[in-house]
Amino acid sequence: MTTLTDAVSAAPRLRFRRAVTLLVLAAALAVAALAGWACSGEEETITVYSGRSQNLIGPLLERFAEDTGIDVEVRYGGSTDLALLLQEEGDKTPADVFISRSPGPIGFIAERGLLAELDDDALALAPSSPSGYWVALTGRQRVLVYNTEQFGPADLPTSIHELTEERWLGRVAIAPTNGSFQDFFTLFRISDGDEAALAWLKAMHDGGAPVYPNNVSIVQAVARGEIEMGLVNHYYNDRIKVEDPSTPSENHRFREGDPGGVTIATAIGATASGDKDVAQRLIRFLTSKAAQEYLRQIQLRVPARHRRRTGGRQLAAAGRHPRGPVRPPRRQPRTHHRVDPRGRLRAIGGARRLLVPVLATLLRAALSPPLTACAPARATR
């Protein structure tokens, strides 16, 4: 027969067992809810078509996903190819955002009604198109790189038009097949007209301008003294100077307003058929001070919003998590969030240490099948 003393001494054990049972049942219900949520399709997702490389934009997309909890699906490719794909897909495109390496491709789809007009506050974040369809992320300024052992700054031309004068003919290298040169020349045609731009190009060709495949080879040739000067993007010589400050080359900028000193924008816009709200969240993130400083540090480009050197900033400077110095992430932008049972356990709170391994096992068992049944994440290039 059970005595009163036995009953009293057993009470704490019964309460503990009942508490364990209730916690296990609660965990099972939570698991069921989480499993349903994981495959419900209700979690926010953003699809990005990026004409900028994965090395440049990928780390920032990863950070955006981590900070917001929004899944990021990204398709990398040439800006022109992606613009044509968007035209072909029309309002059936899965894309919410288009990032273009220059204004041309994004202007092409804007003219066809495939971009949404951005809100005024988004347009105010950085230089933007007059039409209100895109904002700039970075700028590639065109400069004249020259050998400092052969010229001083006062000796150099102040306008790209001077390069066709007899004094300079045959001395300035160009990279006519390079994308940046072609972007510059397109803007040159717009600003000065086809006739003047084509006459300039013909004069450069007929005058024997040295031809190189890209910006890097021009800067390297100038540094070696192989050529005297060349037309390039500003950051290529900056990179060489970081590696070796004694390199005898410097950037020279033409006078303000000259077509030779144009800044070519990397542009971002929201598709007309996509989720404009989530697209503008990404735009605000990429034009934030921290993201722009990251782009400056990693790519040595002119950030669209902040063109002054400000030192070693971090993404945490934008008021986000103190994650330490900006660096490429350990993984690429995620297209589906995996559930960490131990992380979920920390959110439950109040469970005794004894329950941690038990609930972790339950969560793993319950969540694994639904996750494998979900549609596989898309990682296209």
Buried (B, 14 or more C-beta within 10 A) or exposed (E): EEEEEEEEEEEEEEEEEEBBEEBBEEBBEBBEEBBEEBBEEEEEBBBBBBBBEBEBBBBBBBBBBBBBEBBBBBBBBBBBEBBBBBEEBEEEBBBBBBBBBBBBBBBBBBEEEBBBBBBEEBBEBBBBBEEBBBBBBBBBBBBBBBBEEBBEEEEBBBEBBBBBEEEBBEBBBBBBEBBBBBBBBBBBBEEBEEEBBBEBBEBBEEBEBBEBEBBBBBBBBBBEEBBBBBBBBBBBBBEBBEEEEEBBBBBBBBEEEBBBBBBBBBBBBBBBBBBBEBBBBBBBBBBBBBBBBBBBBBBBBBBBBBEEEEEEBBBBBBEBEEEEEBEEBEEBBBBBBEBEBEEBBEEBEEBEEEBBEBBBEBBBEBBEEBBEEEEEEEBEE
